[in-house]
Amino acid sequence: MALRYFPVLIFAAVMAAGPGFAASPPRVSPAAPPPNRTETTDIVATVNGDVISSHDVDNRGRLFALSTGMPVTPEVLERLRPQVTRQLIDERLRLQEAQRRHIVVRDKQIADAIQEIEQRNGMASDALRRKLAADGVSFRTLVDQIRVQLGWTLVLRQQLGEKAMISDADVAEQQRLLAAQTGQPEYQISEIFVPIDDPARADEAQRFADTVIAQLRSGAPFPVVAAQFSQSQTALQGGDLGWVQTNQLDPQVARVVAEMPPGAVSNPIRVPGGISIVTLRAKREIGNDMATILSVREVFLPFTAPLNPQEPNEQQRQTLEKAKQIGATVHSCAQMEAAARANNSPRPADPGEVRLENVSPPAFKHLLATIPEGRPTQPLVAPDGIAVMIVCSREQKNLAEMTKDDVRNQLLARRVELASRQLQQDLRRRANIELRDSKGALKS
């Protein structure tokens, strides 16, 4: 089974400075340089003299297959090999640029990022390392990927400099444009961007895009695939573009999105510089999206084995009694948070804002709509555990209203993405990249 939300990399270490690019990058001891192997047949590519080995490629392919639920077979790894190699080349260029700028990433930042992944998956500390080892994936593969993603963000922070400061005039102009479009459609989209730097390799990129789309339509989580293989900066947010208007999209993407039903995954879309794969998560009118927003808290008590409702085991019966006790003694959201900490709940006590209209199944939606604020629910039993919830507040909001900070962040994200693509293209253009075949000979 694929890991839930693994490894979507939305890290506190990256985002601690808000939109992030105003703070100075941390200065830490340099990361160890990538290994240079001497066995010629083990070399897949060299990037400015740094070696990418077949071992590197196989491990990254295994990581992708594991996180998306694909079988880890020689056939699958071979199909992924060209695009994995290309991604590792781009990552090596990014790492070299970070080192050239004396920007490196603390081990603690990487450890925090891994802890974030484990927490999002309800995993115990160090469980991710053991999980990867059991599936034949070097833990270093994940560490290296995280290091590059964090380091590249800091490179872009330096690259943008004062351009990372969005002026009040810029914000006011964008707000004026949005007001003029009130009532027109806007789209909540996630994307995966597969670059094509060499037209001779367009077919290779197309085949990879087809493989990705097949996995997405078979149930692979879009955020996971985007985090693994999208070459857009939105990969750090699982491909999330947020709410965008038609004029903010490539014309080719805008035409497809306008005809897509929510939840659909597009075919490959050729755009300048590569291929875009998008999923439409929702659609609304600009300036008009009224919703009931709930603030909730919960305690989740996991089962040690899947529940058989006809024959619950002793641990499951004890868990139910504990859930009943929590429901009888908790009378506020603060008490529910304390109960979650006391019981080592693997899920966050605060799951964030919940839009009532999107809650399912209908019976659960009705429960959250009608239970008085401050009163715990009865134990909510699922195959993997029991939850007790409490509604802290209900509020009617127009979710289509963008604050100044929302607009500022949106404008900044566009500048970051443009800077990322331009710098990556420049690094590739100036790099000395050599590809080798399975016998170690240079490819033409």
N, C-alpha and C positions, 0 to 999 in steps of 0.2 A: 504493500500500500504506500502511496506517496505521502510524504510528510505534509501536514497541514501548514500552509503559509511558510513553506521552507524553500529556499532561504531568502525571503523578501527582506531587503536590507534597508530598513528605515531606522537609522541609528541615532540615539541621543548624542553620540559623539560627533556626528555630522551636523545635526540640527540644533545643537545647544545654543547657537548664536541666532536663533530665530531663522529668518531667511538665510542667515549664515555667512554672507560674504562681507559683512562689515567688520568682523573681528579679525585680529591678526592670527595667522596660522601658528600652531604650536611648533616649537623647535625641540626635537628629541634626538636621541642617538640614532644613527642611520640603520636602516634595515639591512639584513644580510643580503648581499647580491645574489641573483639567481645562480644556481649551479651551472658550471660548464662541463659537460661530459666529454670524454675523449673518444668514445666509441663512435666511429663515423656512422655505422648503420643505425645507431640509436638517435641520430640527429634528424629532426623533422624540418627545422628551420633555424636560421641564425638572424638575430636582429641587432644590428650594429655590434656584432661580435658575441652577443649573448645567445646561448643555446636554448632552444626549445626541443625537448626530447619526446620520443614516442611515449615514454612513461608519463610525462606531463599531459600529453593529449589524451591518453587512455584514462587517466584519473579524472580529468575534467569531463570527458564523455560519460564516465560512470556516475559522476556527481549529477549531471543533467538527467541521465536516465533514472537514477534513484529518485530525484526530487519530482519528476513528472510521472512516475509509475510505469515507465517503459521497461521492457525486459532488458537486462544487461547481457546481451549476447554479442558475439563477434560481428554479426551482421549489422546490428544496431550501432555498435561503436564505429564500424567502418563507414556507415551512412553519415554519422555525425562528424567524422574525422575532418573533412575539409573546413567546415564552419568553425569547429572547435579550434583548429590550427589558426584560422584567421583571427578569432577572438583572442587567443593567447598572444599573437603577434601585436595586436592593438594594445593589450594590457601591458606587454613588455615595453612598448613605446611610452605608455603613460607612466609606468614605474620609472623608466629612465629619465623622463622629463621631471618627475617629482624629485629624483635624486639630484638632477642638475640644478634645480632651484633650492636644494638643501631643505626640502620639505619631506618629512617622513612621518610615520604614524606610530604612536606609542603602543606597546604591547597591551597596555591596559585598555586602550580604545578598542582593540581587536577582541580582547576578552569580554568587554562590555557588549560588543556587537553579538558575539556568540551566545552570551547569556540572554540577550534579547530574543534571539532565534529560539532558544530553548524555552523561554517563558511563553512565547507566542504559541508554541506547540504543546504546552503543558508537560514539558520534559524536566526531569531532575537535572541538577548540575552535573556536567560531564557526560550526560546521556548521549549528546550529539556525537561526541568523539567515538563513543562505543558503537553507536549506530552505524557510523561511516565505516569503522573498522570491520564490523560484521559483514558489511556489503562490499568489502574490498576496495574502499576509497581512502586514499591517504588524507588524513586530517589536514595536512599541510596544504592540500589543494584548496580547501575552503578558506584557510587562513590567508593564503596568497591572494585569493579573489577579494576578500574583504579589505586587505591592505591596499590593493590597487584602487578599489572603489572609494575608500576614504581619502586616500592620497590624491586622487584625481580631483575630488571636490575641493581640496585645499589648493591645488594647482589653479583651478578655475577662479577661486577666490582671489588669488594673486593676479591672474591674467586680466580679470575685469577691473580691478582697482576701483577708481572712482566711479566707473560705469555701473558698479553694483549699487550705487546710491540712486534710488528712484525718486525724482523730484516731486514736490507737491503739484507742480504744473503738469507733469506726466500723468499723475493720478487723476487730476481734474479733467484732463482731456479724455482719458479712457472712460471715466464716469459719464461724461457728456455723450460719448459715442454709444454707451450702453443705454442711456436714457432714450436716445433717438431710435433704438432698435426694440423698445419695449413691445412685447407681444409676439415677436418673431421667435422661431425655434432656436434652442441651444441644446447641446448634447454633452452628456457625461461619458467620456471615452477613456479607454486604456489602449495603449499602443505597444507594439514591438517593432523596432526599427532594425532592419538587416541591411547594412551598408554594402554598396557595390563601388569599390574604388577602381577596379579594373574591369572594363567592359568584357574582356575575354572570360571573366569568371561570373558573368551574369547568370548563366545556366546553373552553375553550382549554387549560387545564392537562391535561385528560384526553387531548386530541389530541396534545399534546406527549409525554405519557407513553407513548402508543401508538407514536409515532415512535421514542422511545428504546428501547422493548422490541423493536421490529422490528429495530433495528440490533444490539442485544445478541444476539438469537437468530440474526442473520446472521453473528456472529463478532466484533463490536466488543468490545474488552477492557473488562470491567466497570470496572476501576480508572480507565481513561481517561475513560469517560463520566461516572463519579461525580465525578472531579476537575474536569471541565468544567462540569457542570450540577447536581450535588446541592447543595442549600442547607443541608445538615447540616454540622457541623464535621468529621464523618468524611470529608468530601471531601478533606481534607488527607492522609488515609491511603488514598485511593482507595475510600472507602466502607466500609472494614473496621470492623465492629463487634466483631471478635474472637469469643470464645466467650461465648454468652449463654444464660441460662435462660429458660424460658417466662414466668416472672413479671417479667422485665425487658423484655418486648416489649409493644407495643400488642396487645390481645386479638385484633384483626383480623389482625395479622401473625402472631401465634402460631398461630392456627388454620391459616393457609395453610402456614407453615413445617413444621408437624407432618406434613403430607401430601405435601411436596415431595421428590423424589429429589435426591441431591447433583448439583450442576451445573446444575439447572434455574433458569430466570428466571421470576419470578412475573408474573401479570397486574397491572395497577394495583390497589393496595389503598388504599381511602379510610381515612385516619386523622385524628385531630384536627389541624387546621391544614393539611392537604394530602393528597398522594398519596405512598405509599411503593412503591418497586420493590425487591425483594430477590432475591438469589441465595443458595442454600444451598450452601456450599462443603464442609461435612463435618458429620457427626453422631456423637456419642459419649455414653457414660454419664458423669454427674458423678462425679468422683473415680476414674475407671478408664479409662485410655487408655495401655496399655503400648506402647512403640515402641523400635526400634533407631535411635539418633541418631548420625549420622556427622559428624565434622569433617573436611573435605577442603580441599585447595588445588589450584589448576589454573593452567596456562598455556594461553591460547588464541591460536593463530596464524591470522589470517584470510587467506582467499584474496582476490585482487583481482578474480576472476571466478568465477561458479558452476562447480563441478567437473563435468566429464564423465569418469566413471571409465575409459572406454575411451581417452580422449585427454587426459590431464592436460597442462597447459601447463608451461613451464619454471618459472614462479614456484611452482606447486603442487608440482612435484618438489623444488624447493629447500626449500619449507616442510616437506615430509615428512622430508627429511634433517635439518633443524634440530630437528624434533620428536623424531626418534630420538636425536639428540645430547643433548637435554635429558633424555630418559628414561634415557640411559646414565650421565649425570654427576650427576643429582640424587638425594640419598639421605635427604632430610629435608624437613619442611614448610617450615622456614625457607629452605632452599635453593630450594624451589619458588617461594616468594614473591619471592625475589631474582631468579629466572629470569623471572618475570612482569614485574617492573620493568625488567629489562635488555632484554626483548623488546617493551616497550610493549604488553603484552597489553591489548586493549580491554575485556576482562571482568575483574571483581574477582578477585584471586587467592583470596580467601576468599568463597565464595558464601553463607556462613552455614550454620547447621545444616541437615543433610539428613536427612529421615526415610526410612529405607531402604524401608519398606513402600510408599511413594508413588513410588518411582523406576520409570521405564519408559524403553525397552522391557525385557522380562524378561532379555534377555542382559546389558544394562548393569547391571540390578539384581543379577544373579548375580555379575558382575565385582566390584562394590563390596562385596558380602557376603563374598567369598572371598579377595580379594587381601590379602596380609599388610600390616599397617600399616607405613608407611615405605618401601614399594616402589612406584615409579611404574608406571602402566599403560603398555601399548603405545600408540602414537599412535592416537587415536580420531578417525576421519575423518568429516566431515560435508560437505554440499554447500558450506558457506560457510567452512570452515576445519578446523583440526586442534587437538585438545585433548590435553594430557597431564595426568593427575591423580594425586594421591597421597592415601591415606587416613591421616589423622593419628590418629584414635581412633574407637572404636565404644563406645557406652554404652547400656545399657537404662534407659529413663526412663519414669516415669508422667507423661505430658504433661498429664493432667487435674489434677494437684496444683498449686494456685495458691499462690505465695509471698505474703508480706505485701505486697511491692512490687506484685505483680500485682493484688491486691485493691485496694490503694490507688489504682493507676492507673485501674482500672475504675471505681471510685467517683468519681474526679476527672473522668473523661471524661463521666460522666452529668451532673455539675454544670455542666461547661463547655457541653454541648449544651443544657441547659435555659436557662442564662444567655444563650446565643447566640440562641435562638429568642425568648425574652422580650424581649431588647433590640432585636432586629430588628423585632419587631411594634410596639414602642414608638416606634422611629424612624419607621416607616411611618405610624403613627397621627398623629404630630406634624408630619409633613412636608407641604410644599406641592408636590404632584406634578401636573404637567400633561402629558397625552398629546396628540399631534397626528397628524392623518391625512397622507396623501401630499401634500396640497396646502398643508400648514402650518396648517390650521385646527384649533382645539381640539376634541378629542373630548368628547362628553357623558359 
